[in-house]
Amino acid sequence: MTIGVARVTLYLEGTFSLKDKRQIVRSITQKARNQFNAGIAEVEDLNDARVATLAVVVVSNDPNHAQEMLQTVIDFIERRVELGVLGEVDTELIPYGN
C-alpha cells in the first residue's frame, strides 16, 4: 500500500478578508472531495487572508497510481483558483505495510 501526500500552497491575490478566503477554500475542497477519492483539508495559514495551504491525501496499492492521483487533484486545484495562483507544491509517497 502507498500513501500519497501533497502540500499545496495557494496565493490568493484577490481576497481581502478571511471570509472571502474561506469561501474560496471551502469551494475548492468540496469540489475536490466530490470528484476524487481523496482527503483534502486546509492545514496551515488559517488566519492569513492571502495564503491557503492545503493537504491532499490518497491511498493506492500502486505508487505510480498514487502519484497520478495526486497530480490529478493538484491540476484540478490549479484550474479552480480564480483569484490567485498556485504556489509551492510538495509531494511524498509513503510505502506502508509489506
MDAnalysis code that builds the backbone (N, CA, C; Angstrom):
import MDAnalysis as mda
import numpy as np

u = mda.Universe.empty(294, n_residues=98, atom_resindex=np.repeat(np.arange(98), 3), trajectory=True)
u.add_TopologyAttr("name", ["N", "CA", "C"] * 98)
u.add_TopologyAttr("resid", np.arange(1, 99))
u.add_TopologyAttr("resname", ["MET", "THR", "ILE", "GLY", "VAL", "ALA", "ARG", "VAL", "THR", "LEU", "TYR", "LEU", "GLU", "GLY", "THR", "PHE", "SER", "LEU", "LYS", "ASP", "LYS", "ARG", "GLN", "ILE", "VAL", "ARG", "SER", "ILE", "THR", "GLN", "LYS", "ALA", "ARG", "ASN", "GLN", "PHE", "ASN", "ALA", "GLY", "ILE", "ALA", "GLU", "VAL", "GLU", "ASP", "LEU", "ASN", "ASP", "ALA", "ARG", "VAL", "ALA", "THR", "LEU", "ALA", "VAL", "VAL", "VAL", "VAL", "SER", "ASN", "ASP", "PRO", "ASN", "HIS", "ALA", "GLN", "GLU", "MET", "LEU", "GLN", "THR", "VAL", "ILE", "ASP", "PHE", "ILE", "GLU", "ARG", "ARG", "VAL", "GLU", "LEU", "GLY", "VAL", "LEU", "GLY", "GLU", "VAL", "ASP", "THR", "GLU", "LEU", "ILE", "PRO", "TYR", "GLY", "ASN"])
u.atoms.positions = np.array([
    [0.852, -1.172, 0.000],
    [0.000, 0.000, 0.000],
    [0.897, 1.234, 0.000],
    [0.474, 2.247, -0.702],
    [1.199, 3.512, -0.775],
    [0.270, 4.652, -0.399],
    [0.763, 5.510, 0.471],
    [0.028, 6.714, 0.851],
    [0.696, 7.881, 0.142],
    [-0.089, 8.619, -0.618],
    [0.416, 9.800, -1.310],
    [-0.049, 11.054, -0.594],
    [0.898, 11.954, -0.323],
    [0.586, 13.188, 0.398],
    [1.103, 14.371, -0.412],
    [0.276, 15.390, -0.539],
    [0.699, 16.624, -1.206],
    [0.373, 17.806, -0.301],
    [1.273, 18.759, -0.282],
    [1.068, 20.029, 0.428],
    [1.060, 21.106, -0.655],
    [-0.068, 21.790, -0.792],
    [-0.265, 22.752, -1.880],
    [-0.511, 24.131, -1.276],
    [0.294, 25.100, -1.682],
    [0.124, 26.471, -1.212],
    [-0.528, 27.299, -2.307],
    [-1.561, 28.022, -1.921],
    [-2.265, 28.916, -2.838],
    [-2.056, 30.346, -2.386],
    [-1.715, 31.217, -3.313],
    [-1.597, 32.646, -3.023],
    [-2.834, 33.326, -3.606],
    [-3.677, 33.788, -2.721],
    [-4.974, 34.341, -3.106],
    [-4.876, 35.866, -3.185],
    [-4.527, 36.354, -4.350],
    [-4.292, 37.781, -4.536],
    [-5.572, 38.606, -4.483],
    [-6.698, 37.988, -4.785],
    [-7.944, 38.730, -4.862],
    [-8.783, 38.694, -3.601],
    [-8.256, 38.157, -2.510],
    [-9.035, 38.103, -1.268],
    [-8.563, 39.190, -0.312],
    [-9.518, 39.749, 0.408],
    [-9.187, 40.820, 1.347],
    [-9.662, 40.528, 2.756],
    [-10.366, 39.404, 2.928],
    [-10.833, 39.051, 4.264],
    [-10.769, 37.536, 4.435],
    [-10.786, 37.105, 5.679],
    [-10.798, 35.672, 5.955],
    [-12.079, 35.026, 5.429],
    [-13.157, 35.781, 5.441],
    [-14.434, 35.263, 4.938],
    [-14.320, 34.938, 3.441],
    [-13.721, 35.844, 2.670],
    [-13.508, 35.596, 1.240],
    [-12.640, 34.357, 1.031],
    [-11.539, 34.301, 1.776],
    [-10.604, 33.183, 1.649],
    [-11.299, 31.866, 1.962],
    [-12.014, 31.817, 3.065],
    [-12.654, 30.562, 3.481],
    [-13.706, 30.113, 2.477],
    [-14.382, 31.054, 1.847],
    [-15.365, 30.704, 0.825],
    [-14.675, 30.044, -0.373],
    [-13.551, 30.586, -0.793],
    [-12.805, 30.029, -1.919],
    [-12.258, 28.653, -1.565],
    [-11.632, 28.543, -0.388],
    [-11.044, 27.272, 0.036],
    [-12.129, 26.209, 0.199],
    [-13.231, 26.558, 0.809],
    [-14.328, 25.600, 1.000],
    [-14.853, 25.099, -0.348],
    [-14.996, 25.994, -1.302],
    [-15.472, 25.603, -2.623],
    [-14.504, 24.615, -3.284],
    [-13.221, 24.928, -3.250],
    [-12.220, 24.059, -3.874],
    [-12.178, 22.699, -3.188],
    [-12.149, 22.680, -1.863],
    [-12.033, 21.408, -1.151],
    [-13.280, 20.540, -1.335],
    [-14.455, 21.144, -1.315],
    [-15.682, 20.356, -1.505],
    [-15.746, 19.769, -2.910],
    [-15.387, 20.556, -3.906],
    [-15.409, 20.045, -5.286],
    [-14.386, 18.930, -5.474],
    [-13.208, 19.082, -4.879],
    [-12.171, 18.045, -4.988],
    [-12.619, 16.760, -4.295],
    [-13.219, 16.880, -3.107],
    [-13.719, 15.700, -2.393],
    [-14.800, 14.985, -3.198],
    [-15.684, 15.759, -3.807],
    [-16.785, 15.172, -4.565],
    [-16.311, 14.482, -5.842],
    [-15.279, 15.014, -6.474],
    [-14.849, 14.477, -7.757],
    [-13.820, 13.358, -7.619],
    [-12.994, 13.398, -6.584],
    [-11.906, 12.430, -6.438],
    [-12.050, 11.679, -5.120],
    [-11.504, 10.515, -5.065],
    [-11.498, 9.730, -3.837],
    [-10.243, 10.109, -3.056],
    [-10.227, 11.327, -2.522],
    [-9.049, 11.868, -1.839],
    [-9.485, 12.671, -0.625],
    [-8.633, 12.687, 0.380],
    [-8.855, 13.559, 1.525],
    [-8.187, 14.891, 1.263],
    [-8.845, 15.980, 1.625],
    [-8.281, 17.305, 1.405],
    [-8.760, 18.237, 2.502],
    [-7.842, 19.055, 3.022],
    [-8.193, 19.994, 4.086],
    [-7.199, 21.144, 4.099],
    [-7.650, 22.287, 4.614],
    [-6.748, 23.416, 4.843],
    [-5.997, 23.138, 6.137],
    [-4.666, 23.195, 6.099],
    [-3.874, 22.764, 7.250],
    [-2.957, 23.840, 7.834],
    [-2.682, 24.886, 7.110],
    [-1.797, 25.953, 7.588],
    [-2.324, 27.301, 7.117],
    [-1.743, 28.354, 7.669],
    [-2.074, 29.730, 7.267],
    [-3.554, 30.026, 7.437],
    [-4.147, 29.493, 8.493],
    [-5.586, 29.620, 8.698],
    [-6.032, 31.068, 8.914],
    [-5.170, 31.900, 9.480],
    [-5.546, 33.277, 9.775],
    [-4.901, 34.296, 8.837],
    [-4.392, 33.826, 7.713],
    [-3.805, 34.708, 6.703],
    [-4.771, 34.762, 5.516],
    [-5.328, 35.925, 5.260],
    [-6.344, 36.055, 4.207],
    [-5.783, 35.882, 2.806],
    [-4.466, 35.966, 2.641],
    [-3.878, 35.936, 1.297],
    [-3.225, 34.600, 0.938],
    [-3.105, 33.674, 1.911],
    [-2.425, 32.398, 1.676],
    [-3.280, 31.262, 2.221],
    [-3.359, 30.185, 1.456],
    [-4.040, 28.970, 1.917],
    [-3.123, 27.784, 1.637],
    [-2.941, 26.935, 2.631],
    [-2.149, 25.732, 2.459],
    [-3.057, 24.530, 2.639],
    [-3.120, 23.710, 1.603],
    [-3.989, 22.538, 1.608],
    [-3.152, 21.268, 1.668],
    [-3.681, 20.260, 2.334],
    [-3.080, 18.928, 2.324],
    [-4.026, 18.007, 1.565],
    [-3.438, 17.182, 0.704],
    [-4.198, 16.204, -0.070],
    [-3.608, 14.841, 0.236],
    [-4.473, 13.853, 0.507],
    [-4.011, 12.508, 0.829],
    [-4.780, 11.497, -0.019],
    [-4.030, 10.561, -0.617],
    [-4.632, 9.464, -1.373],
    [-3.979, 8.156, -0.937],
    [-4.691, 7.064, -1.134],
    [-4.164, 5.732, -0.808],
    [-4.368, 4.842, -2.019],
    [-3.323, 4.085, -2.366],
    [-3.397, 3.193, -3.518],
    [-2.521, 1.974, -3.262],
    [-2.764, 0.919, -4.040],
    [-1.898, -0.256, -3.943],
    [-0.701, -0.146, -4.886],
    [-0.640, 0.920, -5.680],
    [0.435, 1.114, -6.652],
    [1.006, 2.532, -6.511],
    [2.316, 2.670, -6.298],
    [2.906, 4.007, -6.146],
    [2.682, 4.912, -7.353],
    [2.736, 4.354, -8.546],
    [2.514, 5.166, -9.749],
    [1.089, 5.707, -9.788],
    [0.132, 4.880, -9.391],
    [-1.263, 5.315, -9.367],
    [-1.460, 6.405, -8.322],
    [-0.827, 6.259, -7.157],
    [-0.925, 7.283, -6.109],
    [-0.374, 8.620, -6.615],
    [0.765, 8.583, -7.308],
    [1.360, 9.814, -7.853],
    [0.445, 10.431, -8.903],
    [-0.146, 9.607, -9.757],
    [-1.074, 10.109, -10.774],
    [-2.297, 10.755, -10.127],
    [-2.817, 10.114, -9.083],
    [-3.980, 10.660, -8.379],
    [-3.647, 12.022, -7.778],
    [-2.483, 12.127, -7.125],
    [-2.076, 13.411, -6.540],
    [-1.975, 14.484, -7.611],
    [-1.328, 14.158, -8.726],
    [-1.146, 15.147, -9.790],
    [-2.477, 15.577, -10.370],
    [-3.419, 14.653, -10.485],
    [-4.747, 14.984, -11.000],
    [-5.460, 15.966, -10.075],
    [-5.378, 15.733, -8.768],
    [-6.012, 16.631, -7.805],
    [-5.319, 17.995, -7.810],
    [-3.994, 18.017, -7.890],
    [-3.251, 19.280, -7.930],
    [-3.627, 20.083, -9.175],
    [-3.712, 19.412, -10.317],
    [-4.135, 20.097, -11.557],
    [-5.545, 20.657, -11.416],
    [-6.433, 19.883, -10.786],
    [-7.810, 20.318, -10.541],
    [-7.820, 21.583, -9.685],
    [-7.028, 21.585, -8.610],
    [-6.954, 22.750, -7.719],
    [-6.440, 23.962, -8.491],
    [-5.404, 23.764, -9.285],
    [-4.824, 24.881, -10.041],
    [-5.849, 25.500, -11.000],
    [-6.682, 24.684, -11.622],
    [-7.704, 25.207, -12.538],
    [-8.801, 25.961, -11.800],
    [-9.001, 25.665, -10.513],
    [-10.095, 26.266, -9.743],
    [-9.714, 27.547, -9.005],
    [-8.440, 27.878, -8.956],
    [-8.019, 29.077, -8.234],
    [-8.214, 30.278, -9.145],
    [-9.343, 30.965, -8.958],
    [-9.672, 32.077, -9.847],
    [-9.080, 33.396, -9.365],
    [-8.969, 33.569, -8.071],
    [-8.492, 34.838, -7.518],
    [-7.070, 34.725, -6.987],
    [-6.285, 33.841, -7.565],
    [-4.922, 33.685, -7.080],
    [-4.127, 32.753, -7.975],
    [-3.006, 32.283, -7.424],
    [-2.126, 31.400, -8.177],
    [-1.668, 30.248, -7.290],
    [-1.311, 29.162, -7.949],
    [-0.747, 28.019, -7.261],
    [0.686, 28.340, -6.890],
    [1.043, 28.096, -5.647],
    [2.409, 28.344, -5.184],
    [3.191, 27.052, -5.102],
    [3.832, 26.842, -3.964],
    [4.654, 25.657, -3.772],
    [3.787, 24.398, -3.700],
    [4.310, 23.326, -4.281],
    [3.658, 22.022, -4.220],
    [4.720, 21.003, -3.809],
    [4.495, 20.329, -2.701],
    [5.395, 19.275, -2.234],
    [4.602, 17.978, -2.201],
    [5.168, 16.924, -2.778],
    [4.501, 15.629, -2.741],
    [5.447, 14.597, -2.141],
    [4.850, 13.574, -1.543],
    [5.618, 12.490, -0.973],
    [4.790, 11.220, -1.064],
    [5.456, 10.130, -1.418],
    [4.841, 8.817, -1.435],
    [5.409, 8.021, -0.267],
    [4.535, 7.471, 0.549],
    [4.949, 6.763, 1.747],
    [4.524, 5.295, 1.612],
    [5.493, 4.367, 1.490],
    [5.121, 2.954, 1.469],
    [4.644, 2.535, 2.867],
    [3.608, 1.727, 2.907],
    [3.053, 1.309, 4.201],
    [2.779, -0.186, 4.155],
    [3.147, -0.876, 5.174],
    [2.908, -2.323, 5.224],
    [4.069, -3.081, 4.630],
    [3.751, -4.181, 3.963],
    [4.801, -5.074, 3.436],
    [5.637, -4.391, 2.437],
])
